[in-house]
Amino acid sequence: MNRHTAYRLGPRDVLQLVYLAAAVLLVGFIGLFGFALLFNEITIFFWMFLAGFLSFRHGFIQYRNRLAVSGTATAKATAAAIGLAELSGRGHAAGSPAPITGTPCLFWKLEVLQWHTQSKRRGWRRKLERSYRVDTLELEDDSGRVLVWTRGAEIIPIKRLWRSEDGNPPDAALRLVAGAGLQWPAPSSRHPMKIIEQRVERDAPLYVMGTLAERRQIPARPPGVFPALLEKWRQTTPDLQDRSFGAAFTFVGHGARRWLAKDLSTLSPSWSPPAVDPHQVLLWKGDQGRAFIISGLLERDALTALSRRAWLSILGGAGLMAGTLLVAVLKLTDVIR
């Protein structure tokens, strides 16, 4: 008897394939129809104006954070009051070495960008991006230490930049570029490249502003409806009870939602507060929309960085909203004529 008898599709198998194919086409059609409703010649002005408004609003949040930093007195680690607190000292954790400089860091981010000259996609394009962040660290000053849970913090790092116009970067950078299948261009190349390394160094000066609270005051689930929905969404798995078209459609729909949840998981990582004594105090993001900043720079440098971010967002958002309104009015005028 031949053990390798070819498997033959029966009528029921063919029917299941038809069900799945039809479900895929239907889900795809619904997705395209929804995209066409949301993004067309008319609604694009709304989305551009909304993007400008969100940028404008983000700028004011940054400016509010700057005011909080400048108006809050620096406290000692063992004497800070519960609530919004500002601490300054040195950061300690296991950390990881930065990819280029090799400096032990609490946080680092590496970007490799290259200039492209195509008319439609002219500008800097990201070729490689890597990052690292400790989940918890300890900030130490001359009074003692306090735990910091870094989830959701706005990082103000030290930046280091290497450009191809200036010659070759360190050997570690060349190895990293080559490992990504890229080639470091010559100084005269029409497609220059640059490497940006951002880092917050370990055992170095550290500035933190956040909400000081006891561990038991941190909720067991993410604050807010959207993160909680994402957490529940990622844990959902389809339970098929039959092989009908409805079950096939449910299967494909769940697959699309799982893909979307996976794509968004980088924006909403798993909620896992530190496993410490319930009465231990720690700094975290809080649930009242307060500033949460971790900076590898001194306070005055952090203020400068926050001011720059705030005004870039405010002016950029205002410009985008004004430009969108102007183009929309011109389009409407042409239609009326």
C-alpha positions as CSV (number, residue, x, y, z in Angstrom):
1,M,0.0,0.0,0.0
2,N,1.4,3.4,-0.9
3,R,1.8,5.6,2.1
4,H,2.1,8.7,0.0
5,T,-1.3,8.6,-1.6
6,A,-2.2,12.1,-2.8
7,Y,-4.9,13.9,-0.9
8,R,-8.0,14.6,-2.9
9,L,-10.3,17.5,-2.2
10,G,-13.8,16.5,-1.7
11,P,-17.0,18.5,-2.3
12,R,-17.1,19.6,1.4
13,D,-13.5,20.8,1.2
14,V,-14.1,22.8,-1.9
15,L,-17.2,24.4,-0.3
16,Q,-15.1,25.5,2.7
17,L,-12.5,27.0,0.4
18,V,-15.3,28.9,-1.4
19,Y,-16.6,30.1,2.0
20,L,-13.2,31.4,3.1
21,A,-12.5,33.1,-0.3
22,A,-15.9,34.8,-0.2
23,A,-15.3,35.9,3.4
24,V,-11.9,37.4,2.5
25,L,-13.3,39.2,-0.5
26,L,-16.3,40.6,1.6
27,V,-14.0,41.8,4.4
28,G,-11.7,43.4,1.9
29,F,-14.6,45.1,0.1
30,I,-16.0,46.4,3.4
31,G,-12.5,47.8,4.3
32,L,-12.1,49.5,0.9
33,F,-15.6,50.9,1.0
34,G,-14.9,52.3,4.5
35,F,-11.6,53.8,3.4
36,A,-13.2,55.4,0.4
37,L,-15.8,57.0,2.7
38,L,-13.2,58.3,5.1
39,F,-10.6,59.5,2.6
40,N,-11.8,61.3,-0.6
41,E,-11.5,64.7,-2.2
42,I,-13.9,66.2,0.4
43,T,-13.0,64.5,3.6
44,I,-9.2,64.9,3.1
45,F,-9.5,68.5,4.1
46,F,-11.2,67.5,7.3
47,W,-8.4,65.0,8.2
48,M,-5.7,67.5,7.4
49,F,-7.4,70.1,9.6
50,L,-7.8,67.5,12.3
51,A,-4.0,66.7,12.1
52,G,-3.2,70.3,12.4
53,F,-5.4,70.7,15.4
54,L,-3.9,67.7,17.1
55,S,-0.4,69.1,16.5
56,F,-1.5,72.5,17.8
57,R,-3.0,70.8,20.9
58,H,0.1,68.7,21.4
59,G,2.2,71.9,21.4
60,F,0.1,73.4,24.1
61,I,0.5,70.2,26.2
62,Q,4.2,70.5,25.7
63,Y,4.1,74.2,26.8
64,R,2.0,73.2,29.8
65,N,4.7,70.6,30.7
66,R,7.3,73.3,30.4
67,L,5.4,75.5,32.8
68,A,5.1,72.6,35.2
69,V,8.9,72.0,35.1
70,S,9.8,75.6,35.6
71,G,7.2,76.1,38.4
72,T,7.8,73.0,40.5
73,A,10.5,72.9,43.1
74,T,13.0,70.0,43.1
75,A,12.3,67.7,46.0
76,K,14.4,65.1,47.8
77,A,13.8,61.4,47.0
78,T,12.9,60.5,50.5
79,A,10.9,63.7,51.3
80,A,8.8,64.2,48.2
81,A,5.1,64.6,48.7
82,I,2.5,62.4,47.1
83,G,1.3,63.9,43.8
84,L,3.2,65.8,41.1
85,A,6.9,65.7,42.0
86,E,10.2,66.8,40.5
87,L,13.4,64.9,41.3
88,S,17.0,65.2,40.3
89,G,19.8,62.8,40.8
90,R,21.4,59.8,39.1
91,G,19.6,56.9,37.4
92,H,20.5,53.3,38.2
93,A,19.3,50.1,36.4
94,A,20.8,47.2,34.5
95,G,20.4,49.0,31.2
96,S,21.9,48.3,27.8
97,P,24.9,49.7,25.9
98,A,24.1,52.2,23.1
99,P,24.7,50.7,19.7
100,I,27.3,53.2,18.5
101,T,29.0,54.8,21.5
102,G,28.7,51.7,23.7
103,T,27.7,53.9,26.6
104,P,25.6,52.0,29.3
105,C,22.1,53.5,28.9
106,L,18.6,53.5,30.5
107,F,17.2,54.5,27.2
108,W,18.5,54.6,23.6
109,K,17.1,55.0,20.2
110,L,19.0,54.6,16.9
111,E,17.9,55.9,13.5
112,V,19.7,55.6,10.1
113,L,18.3,58.0,7.5
114,Q,19.2,58.5,3.9
115,W,18.3,61.3,1.5
116,H,16.3,60.4,-1.6
117,T,16.0,62.6,-4.6
118,Q,12.8,61.2,-6.3
119,S,10.4,64.0,-6.9
120,K,7.4,62.2,-5.2
121,R,9.3,60.9,-2.2
122,R,12.1,63.5,-1.9
123,G,13.5,63.8,1.5
124,W,15.0,61.8,4.4
125,R,13.8,58.2,4.6
126,R,14.3,56.0,7.6
127,K,16.3,52.9,6.7
128,L,16.8,51.5,10.2
129,E,15.4,52.1,13.6
130,R,16.1,50.4,16.9
131,S,15.3,51.4,20.5
132,Y,15.6,50.2,24.1
133,R,14.1,51.4,27.4
134,V,14.2,50.0,30.9
135,D,10.9,49.3,32.5
136,T,11.9,50.5,35.9
137,L,14.9,52.4,37.3
138,E,16.0,53.9,40.6
139,L,16.7,57.6,40.9
140,E,19.2,58.4,43.6
141,D,20.1,61.6,45.3
142,D,21.9,62.5,48.5
143,S,18.8,61.5,50.6
144,G,18.1,58.1,49.2
145,R,16.4,56.3,46.2
146,V,13.0,56.2,44.6
147,L,11.6,53.8,42.1
148,V,10.5,55.1,38.7
149,W,8.2,53.1,36.4
150,T,9.0,54.5,32.9
151,R,6.0,53.4,31.0
152,G,4.4,56.4,29.1
153,A,7.2,58.8,29.9
154,E,8.3,61.5,27.5
155,I,12.0,61.1,27.0
156,I,14.4,64.0,26.6
157,P,17.7,62.4,25.6
158,I,21.2,63.4,24.7
159,K,21.6,63.3,20.9
160,R,24.6,62.4,18.8
161,L,24.7,62.8,15.0
162,W,27.0,61.4,12.3
163,R,26.7,62.6,8.7
164,S,28.2,61.1,5.6
165,E,29.3,64.6,4.5
166,D,31.8,64.6,7.4
167,G,33.4,61.3,6.5
168,N,33.2,57.9,8.1
169,P,31.5,57.4,11.5
170,P,32.9,55.0,14.2
171,D,33.5,51.4,13.2
172,A,30.4,50.2,15.2
173,A,28.2,52.4,13.0
174,L,29.8,51.1,9.8
175,R,29.2,47.5,11.0
176,L,25.6,48.3,11.9
177,V,24.9,49.9,8.5
178,A,26.5,47.0,6.7
179,G,24.5,44.5,8.8
180,A,21.3,46.2,7.6
181,G,22.4,45.7,3.9
182,L,23.3,49.3,3.4
183,Q,26.5,51.0,2.3
184,W,27.8,54.2,3.9
185,P,28.0,56.8,1.1
186,A,31.0,58.9,0.1
187,P,31.1,62.5,1.3
188,S,30.2,63.8,-2.2
189,S,27.3,61.3,-2.7
190,R,23.9,62.6,-4.0
191,H,22.3,60.3,-1.4
192,P,23.8,61.3,1.9
193,M,23.2,59.3,5.0
194,K,23.0,60.3,8.7
195,I,22.9,58.3,11.9
196,I,21.2,59.7,15.1
197,E,21.8,58.1,18.4
198,Q,19.6,59.3,21.3
199,R,20.4,58.1,24.8
200,V,19.8,58.6,28.5
201,E,22.9,57.3,30.2
202,R,23.0,55.0,33.2
203,D,24.6,56.2,36.5
204,A,24.6,59.7,35.0
205,P,22.6,62.9,35.9
206,L,18.9,62.3,35.6
207,Y,15.9,64.6,35.9
208,V,12.4,63.2,36.4
209,M,9.0,64.8,36.8
210,G,6.0,62.6,37.4
211,T,3.3,61.5,39.8
212,L,4.5,60.1,43.1
213,A,2.1,57.5,44.5
214,E,2.0,54.2,46.4
215,R,2.1,51.1,44.4
216,R,-1.4,50.1,45.6
217,Q,-2.8,53.3,44.0
218,I,-1.8,52.2,40.5
219,P,-4.8,50.6,38.8
220,A,-4.7,46.9,37.8
221,R,-5.8,47.8,34.3
222,P,-4.7,50.7,32.0
223,P,-6.6,54.0,32.7
224,G,-8.9,54.9,29.9
225,V,-11.3,53.0,27.7
226,F,-9.1,52.7,24.6
227,P,-6.0,51.0,26.2
228,A,-8.4,48.6,28.1
229,L,-10.2,47.8,24.9
230,L,-6.9,47.0,23.1
231,E,-5.8,44.8,26.0
232,K,-9.1,42.8,25.8
233,W,-8.9,42.8,22.0
234,R,-5.5,41.2,21.9
235,Q,-6.6,38.4,24.2
236,T,-9.7,37.5,22.0
237,T,-9.5,34.3,20.0
238,P,-12.2,33.0,17.6
239,D,-14.0,29.9,18.8
240,L,-15.4,28.2,15.6
241,Q,-18.3,25.9,16.3
242,D,-19.2,25.1,12.7
243,R,-18.0,25.5,9.1
244,S,-20.7,27.8,7.8
245,F,-20.1,31.0,5.8
246,G,-21.0,33.0,8.9
247,A,-18.2,31.1,10.8
248,A,-15.8,31.8,7.9
249,F,-16.6,35.5,8.0
250,T,-16.2,35.6,11.7
251,F,-12.8,33.8,11.4
252,V,-11.6,36.3,8.8
253,G,-13.0,39.3,10.7
254,H,-11.2,38.1,13.9
255,G,-8.0,37.7,11.9
256,A,-8.2,41.3,10.6
257,R,-8.9,42.6,14.1
258,R,-6.0,40.6,15.6
259,W,-3.7,42.0,12.9
260,L,-4.8,45.5,13.6
261,A,-4.4,45.0,17.4
262,K,-0.9,43.6,16.8
263,D,-0.1,46.6,14.7
264,L,-1.2,49.0,17.4
265,S,0.4,47.0,20.2
266,T,3.6,49.2,20.0
267,L,1.5,52.2,20.9
268,S,-0.2,50.4,23.9
269,P,2.2,47.9,25.4
270,S,1.1,45.3,28.0
271,W,0.1,46.9,31.3
272,S,2.3,45.4,34.0
273,P,3.0,47.7,37.0
274,P,6.1,46.8,39.1
275,A,5.7,43.9,41.4
276,V,6.8,45.6,44.6
277,D,5.3,46.1,48.1
278,P,1.9,47.7,47.8
279,H,2.9,50.5,50.2
280,Q,6.2,51.4,48.4
281,V,6.2,54.8,46.7
282,L,7.2,55.2,43.1
283,L,7.0,57.7,40.3
284,W,4.8,56.9,37.3
285,K,2.7,58.6,34.6
286,G,-0.4,58.9,36.7
287,D,-4.0,58.9,35.6
288,Q,-4.7,62.7,35.6
289,G,-2.9,63.8,32.5
290,R,0.0,65.3,34.4
291,A,3.5,65.7,32.9
292,F,5.8,62.7,33.0
293,I,9.3,63.5,31.8
294,I,12.5,61.6,32.0
295,S,15.5,63.6,30.9
296,G,19.2,62.8,30.6
297,L,19.8,66.6,30.5
298,L,19.9,69.2,33.2
299,E,16.7,71.0,34.1
300,R,17.5,74.1,32.1
301,D,18.4,72.0,29.0
302,A,15.1,70.1,29.4
303,L,13.2,73.4,29.5
304,T,14.9,74.4,26.3
305,A,14.0,71.1,24.6
306,L,10.4,71.4,25.8
307,S,10.1,74.9,24.5
308,R,11.4,73.9,21.1
309,R,9.0,71.0,20.8
310,A,6.1,73.1,21.9
311,W,6.6,75.9,19.4
312,L,7.3,73.6,16.6
313,S,4.0,71.8,17.2
314,I,2.1,75.0,17.8
315,L,3.4,76.8,14.7
316,G,3.3,73.6,12.5
317,G,-0.3,72.8,13.6
318,A,-1.5,76.4,13.1
319,G,0.1,76.5,9.6
320,L,-1.5,73.2,8.6
321,M,-4.9,74.4,9.7
322,A,-4.6,77.7,8.0
323,G,-3.3,76.2,4.8
324,T,-6.1,73.6,4.8
325,L,-8.8,76.3,5.3
326,L,-7.3,78.4,2.5
327,V,-7.2,75.6,0.0
328,A,-10.8,74.5,1.0
329,V,-12.1,78.0,0.5
330,L,-10.4,78.3,-2.9
331,K,-11.9,75.0,-3.9
332,L,-15.3,76.0,-2.7
333,T,-15.0,79.3,-4.6
334,D,-14.2,77.5,-7.8
335,V,-17.2,75.2,-7.4
336,I,-19.5,78.2,-6.8
337,R,-18.2,79.9,-10.0
